[in-house]
């Protein structure tokens, strides 16, 4: 059975947690821009954390389900509507075969994630189902979704089936086309800013001392605006020009998600999911991994303020987020066990 694409939205791709272990061969990691939203959506439907989902950008698709499925939507608010009824985010929803799910423009945020029990069954390429659009492989035919595409679904596991059964029995909304859970993950679980200006924690980069004192002050104290020339590879920023003390030539070295490079023009670039594997521009900072979901939800013209943190503080923040995810997973498991005894 499958999901049919009625309209593809602005830019909808299949993503998982990424394609690791191949950067030495020049292969991008790819994967979800907002890994937190992906992981929570998968938890809500009983999937493994790295199950393939759909990543929706700015405007979502319209999809027809050709089987009963358990779904969850997390991330940006794209006002999902299922057969003319509003579908609430951050909770599991059991959808009947033949139903149509439509997403609109993102009212808040930039990217939403649709998880389906069993995940999207696209081929594994180098141990990942993520789409690498630039290289045209992975995901669904190596590209963004198109009208009339049909995506196969994986076989639901035991946890998927248990969640679906409990939801069917204990749902709040018993509308004909879907059954919606009476429990959910609060929006406060996610670190998204409430305004267009976001604060992102950053560790100083290896070459930060090569920049002038004024440039370093500007970098830490002045907000930068996200350029329209931004994509999954990286965000180009507009703000104070960053200058070096003197010209330097660097040997290209490995980069990671969140690396902030400064090319000769002086405007920084934050590297993201589809980043290149190495870079030769000086690195003024690295965004803490825990705050990458914040960046993922920013749009062109939004502003970001960099806040300096130590490596230890960034690691502690990451630990706290991982702990919260583990507690969420344990809570869902306890819920299922409690319901099964009734």
N, C-alpha and C positions, 0 to 999 in steps of 0.2 A: 504494500500500500504506500501512498505517497502524499505529499503536499504539493498543490498546483499553484504556480505563480500567475495570478491574474494581472497584476501590475507590479513592477519590480521595486518601486520607490526610487529615491535618488541614487543611492549607492548601498546595495545590500549584498553582503558576502557571507560565506560560511567561514567561521573561525573557531579555533579552540585555544588552548593556552600557549601554543607556539611550536615552532620546529627547531628544537635545540640539538646541538652536537654537530652542526654542519657549517658553522660560520667560518671555520678554517678553509672550507671549500668555496667561500664566497656566497653562501646561501643565507638569505635573510631569515630571521627568526619568525617574523609575521606574528600571527595570533591576535587575540582581542586587544583593542586599545584600552578598554576598561576591564581588566581581568577580575576585579572584585565583583562587578555586576554579573559577569559570566558565571563565576563560581557560585554566587548566591542563586541565580536562576537555575543552575543545574541541581543545587541542593534541594530547591523547592519541588522539583519533579522526581527526585530520587536518582539522578544520574551520578556517574563518577565526575569528579571536578573538571576533567579535561574532555568531556563529551562535546561534540561539535554542536554549535548553536548558530543562529543567524545574528550578524551584527548589522544594525540599521543605522544609517547616517542621515541626520537632518529631517528626512521625510521617509516614512516607512512604506512597505509594500501592502498589497492586498493578496491574501492567501486563502485557498480553499482546501479544507481537510477532507481526505478521502477515507478516513477511518476515525473511530473514536480515539482521541489522544489527550494526554495530560500535558498542559503547557504552563509556562510562567514567563512573565515579562518583567525585566529589571532595567535600570538605567534611566535614560531620558524619558520625559513625559511626551510621548507621541500620540496621546489620546486614542488608544486602541478601542475599536468598536467591533463587537462580535454579533453579527446578524442584527444590527441596529441597536444593540444594547452596549453600554459602556463596560469595558473590561478593566477591572482594577489591577494595578501593578503589585509586584512583590508578594504574590500569593499563588498557590497552585490552582489551576482551573481545568476542569474536565470538559472537553469540547466534543460535541457529537459529530459524526461523519456528515459531510455535506455543508457544514457551517463555513462561513466566510469571515475571516479576521482582517480588518482594515486599519491601517495606521495613518495618521495625519502628519502634519508638520510638527517638529519638536517644539513644544511650548516652553519647556525648560530643558537645558542640557543639549547634547549634540548626538549621543549614540545610545540606542536601546538594544537589548539582547533578548531574543526569543529562544527559550529552551523547550525542547519537546522530549517526553519520556523515551529513552532509548537513543536519543541523539539523531543527528542527520547522518545517514549512511552513505557518505561519499568516500572514495578510495583513500587509503593511507598513502601518503607520499613522504618518504623519509620520516616515518613515525608520527606524522601529523596530518590532520584534515584541514588545516588552515589554508586560506586562499592567498597565493602570492600573485597578485594581479600584474605586477611589473614583469615577472618572469613567465606568467601565463601557465602556472601549474598549481595543483592542489585545489581544495574546495570543490565547487561545482564547475567543472570544465575550465578551471583556471581563470575565472572571470567573475564579475559581479552578476547577480541574477538578472535574467531577462524574461520578458513576457512569454508565457506558455511553458516555461521550464517546469519539470516535475522532479521533486527531491524525494528520494527513498528514505525511509525511517528505519532506524535500528530496532532490534527486538528488545522490548521492555524486560528489565530484570525483575527480581523478586521485590525490591524496594519500590520500583515504579508501580508494580501491580498493587502492592499494599496501599500505597498512597492513593491510587485511583479508586480502590474499593472503599477506603475510609471516607474519601471525599464524596463519593456518590451517596453514601449513607448519611453523612453528617453535614452536608452543604447548607449554607444559608440561602442561596439563590437556587431555586429549582425551576428555572426557566427551561423551556424545551431544548434550547440549543447548547446550554452549558450549565455546569454546576460549579459554583465558586466557593472556595474554602472560607471558613469563619475565622481563620487565623492567618497571620501575615508577618512579614518582616517590616518593621517601621522604617520610614524614609530616613529617620535620624541615624540608622545603622550605617548609611553611606556618608562619605565626607564631603559631598558636593556643596559648593558655596550657595548661599541664598541670593547673592547678588552677582552681577556680571564681573565684578572685581574679585579675584581669587588670590589667596595666599598659599604659596607652595614652598615647602621646605627644601633647601638645597645645601649640599656640602661643597666646599671650595674644590675646584678642579686642580689637576696636576700642574697646569700652567697658569694658575690664577695670579701668581706673583709676577708674571711677565707683563701684566697690564699696569697702566699708570694708576697712581693712587686715586686720582679723580674718577677714572673709569670704574675702579672697584667700588668706590662710594656710590656712584650712580647705579651700578648693577644691584646693589643691596638696598637702595633707598628709593628708587624711582620705578613705578609700574611700567611694564612693557605691554604693548598691544599686539594681539595675534593678527598676523597678516592674512589676507585672502589667499595668498600663495602658500597655504599650509595644507598638509594632507597626512595620511597615515605614516609617511616616511619621516616627517618632522614638521614642527611649527616654526615658521619664520616670524621673528618679533621685530616690532618697531618701537624705538625709544632712544635714549641717549646713546650716541656712538661710542663704542668701546675701543680704545686705542692701546697699542703695545708701547712699552718703554722704548723699544727699538725693534727693527725688523728681525724676524727669526725664521729659520727653516727647521721644520720638525720632521722626524721620521714618522710615517703613518703608523698608528697603533690601534688596538681594538677599541671599539665603542660599545656602549650598552644603552638600553632604554633609559632615557633621562639625561644622557650626556648633553651638555650645552657647549657647542662649538661656536667660535667666532671667526668667520671668514674675513678676508681683507677689507670688505666694506664696513666692518665694525658693528653690524647688526647680528645679534646672537640667533642661533638655531637650536631648538630643543629636539633631539633625535628621539623617535618613537618606535612603534611596532615594526614598521617596514624599513627601518633604518639600514644603511649600508653596514658592512661588517667591520670596516676600518675607516679611520679618518686622519687627516694630517693637519687640520686647523687646531689652534690652541684651544684647550678646554678650560673654560673659566669656572665651570661648576657641574654638579651632577644632581638631578632631582632625586630626592628620596623615593624609593620604590613605592612606599605606602601612599605617596601623593600623586602617583601617575594617574589613578582614576579621576582625580580632580582635573588634571590637564585634558584627559580624554573627553570630558564633558564640556569643555570650553569651545566657543565658536569664534570665527573671524570677527574681529573688532572687540571682543572681550579683552579684559586686561588682567595681567598676572603680576603679583608682587613676590619677589624672591626673599625668603627668610633664611638666614644662615643657621645651620645646625651642625652638630658634630656627627661623626659616623656612629658613635655610641647612641646618641639620641635617635638617629634614624633607625638603627637596628631595634631599639626599644619600641618605637612606634610600630614597626613592622611586626614585632612579636605580639604586641597588643592586638593588632588586627587579625593575625593568625589565630590567636587565642579566642577572639570573638567568633570567628568562622567555625572553629572547632566546637565551641559551645552551641552555636546555632545548629550544627549537624547533630550534636548529641541531643539537643532539645527535640528535633524532628523525630529522631529515633525513639526517644522516650514517649512522644506522642503516639507513634505508631504502636508501640508495645502496649500502652495503656488502652488504646482503642480496641486492640485485638483481644483483650481479656474481657471485654464487655459483651 
